[in-house]
Amino acid sequence: MSLHDAIKTYHDLLTDETAAESQAQLDSQLQSRGLYFGDRPLCTVLRPRFLMPGQYAYLRRATRPVLSAFETISMAAVTDAEFRAQFRLTEWEEKLVEIDPGYRTHTPLSRLDAFYMTDEGTMQFTEYNAEVPAASAYNDVLTKVFLGLPVMGQFLHHYVVRPLMTRHSVMHALLQAYKEWGGTERPHIAILDWREVPTYSEFELFIRFFEGQGYPCRIVDPRDVTYKDGRLMAGDFPINLIYKRVLITELIERGGLDHPVVKAVRDGNVCMVNPFRCKILYKKSSLAVLSDERNRQMFSAAEAKAIDEHVPWTRNVEERKTLYRDLPVDLVPFILKYQDRFVLKPHDDYGGRGIVLGWQTNTSGWEQAVADALETPFVVQERVPIPQEPYPSMVDDRLQIYDRLLDTAPFIFYGDYMDGCLTRLSNDPLLNVSAGGGSSVPTFVVEER
């Protein structure tokens, strides 16, 4: 049986009565569990993402050598300033990456964003969210919600369904970094971000989980911390382990390099995950560093093969000669001429902001975007195919099933392996919930009984 058979079976079970009952339960659960991004429900469809066991195994195999390649360039960037220049760090970022976090990996918690063409068996990684990967707790709780829907009860008669939970892996990554850092007492965990962020409800889900496992935890706004006599405090709450969800750029822009958190980390008096060095791989230039022929000799045969197969051609936008499919090109004239093949991305932003799709832009708009990209750090990346799948939703109390674009975003732990994945749906090629559209759905591995 194929993935298409599993999807068809699920959709066939959505009779008018079952669909209405399932939608009512989904709405109720989203509300009661706080599954909202700001004021928008995280999920607006009635089917989770399905993967067959072989497809999930392929994801795990494909991901690992790519992660190894990221580790290779990140470690090299710390020790080699000339090589690090390819990542185009700012002056203050250069200062921060000098701070030793007290543990080895630069990305204990991260997420790759990819497009997986399941029918063709191909996958392309287009971004690496190496700084503050969101949605793990949301995904876990959405998984529980879908397992309880009436339609899922019927589907379980036909298929074995394996959920892909990840909050426990987040906790273990935090604790391993803390132990390697030198922590011996039971940590007090601070989830660090601004109180007004739209993901605040996810922090509350993490608090319940961490405290349920016996770890004291608070959500802490960076404006509310003090650092005195070697102790980082949030009111009367001592902090020795930070689960950093605040963006480093925002932290420094608002608090400067003398912010209490920066001082505490620099002094080795608090363990912060992810560390400041995650900024190296967070830059979209990291994809350019991977795929640039100038760096080919850095990688093992397995890493180079994985880059060729799974990383789209990406370059920092600059006046230079380079190779495209082994042919020499003059970069800027080339991307101007073949704009339908490319996308421009600011090398340090998130949420789909600033992205320009060549195939959706007129000639003058593209020329201006390229000119702007030469002034402010951008990368240019080759267009990749975006998969579609049918998803059901209730519209005006009627069930409608139509194709949505979808991505595949594996959660990554220790910079080494994937465990579970986020799936986002949209009618827009940007496929980003924080950009104002789309829907998140949990992912299940399914197998016919």
Summary of the structure (lengths in Angstrom):
residues: 449
radius of gyration: 22.3
end to end distance: 10.3
largest distance: 64.6
contacts: 1452
relative contact order: 0.19
helix: 43%
strand: 27%
